[in-house]
Amino acid sequence: SRIANSSEWHGAHPGWWRLLLSELEQLEDGPKILAACVHNLGPYTLPRYPEVREAFLRLLDGQRGKEFRNVLQIKLNSLNPLERRGAAVILVTADPRTEADALFIAIRARAERMNHDWDEWEEFCMTLDYSPSVLEVLRSRLHLLDNQSRALALTILAKRGLKVELYQDELFDTLQTLGNWRLAKEPI
C-alpha cells in the first residue's frame, strides 16, 4: 500500500515497484492491489528500469496474467487520468503488438500533461515494436487527438513509414513548438 499512498512527484520509487511486482502474483488480492497502485507509476519507471518492465511482462504473462491484464484494461476507462495513463503505459510496454487501445490512451494522455516529464517514456514508446494492426488503429483515430497528442502519434507512424498527408503541415508546425523538441529530433 506504500505505492498506492505515495505522494512522490514522479510516482512511486522504482524499487517499491520491483518489490511489489515480485510478490503480486502470490497475493490473493494481487489484481486489486495493482489497480490501487497504477496511478503512481512515474514517468521514468518504465524507460529507465528494464527490470521493472520485465517484472510487468512476467506478471501479465504469468498464471494469473489474465486477471492482472483485466484490471489494467478496466483502468483504461477510469475517470482518473493518472490511472488511465499508468494502465495504458504498462499494457503498451508489455505488449505493443496487441494493445491498440492502450497505445491510443497513452498518446492521448499527452494532451492532459499533468506534468511535463513523460518525454522519456515517449522516446521509449517510439522504440517499441508495434504490429501493423495496432498502427492502423492508431492511424484511424488520429482525428480524435489534439494536435500535441497527434504529433506523437504521427511521429510513431512516420518512423514506421506510414505518413498521413492530411496532417503533415500540422505535424511540422507542432514539432516546432517548445514542448516537442524530443519528437523533432527523431528522423521521420
C-alpha positions, 0 to 999 in steps of 0.5 A: 500500500506504500505505492498506492499512498505515495505522494512522490512527484514522479510516482512511486520509487522504482524499487517499491515497484520491483518489490511489489511486482515480485510478490503480486502474483502470490497475493490473493488480492494481487489484481486489486492491489495493482489497480490501487497502485497504477496511478503512481507509476512515474514517468521514468519507471518504465524507460529507465528500469528494464527490470521493472518492465520485465517484472510487468511482462512476467506478471501479465504473462504469468498464471494469473496474467489474465486477471492482472491484464483485466484490471489494467484494461478496466483502468483504461476507462477510469475517470482518473487520468493518472490511472488511465495513463499508468494502465495504458503505459504498462499494457503498451510496454508489455505488449505493443503488438496487441494493445491498440487501445492502450497505445491510443490512451497513452498518446492521448494522455499527452494532451492532459500533461499533468506534468511535463516529464513523460518525454522519456517514456515517449522516446521509449514508446517510439522504440517499441515494436508495434504490429501493423494492426495496432498502427492502423488503429492508431492511424484511424483515430488520429482525428480524435487527438489534439494536435500535441497528442497527434504529433506523437502519434504521427511521429510513431507512424512516420518512423514506421513509414506510414505518413498521413498527408492530411496532417503533415503541415500540422505535424511540422508546425507542432514539432516546432513548438517548445514542448516537442523538441524530443519528437523533432529530433527523431528522423521521420 
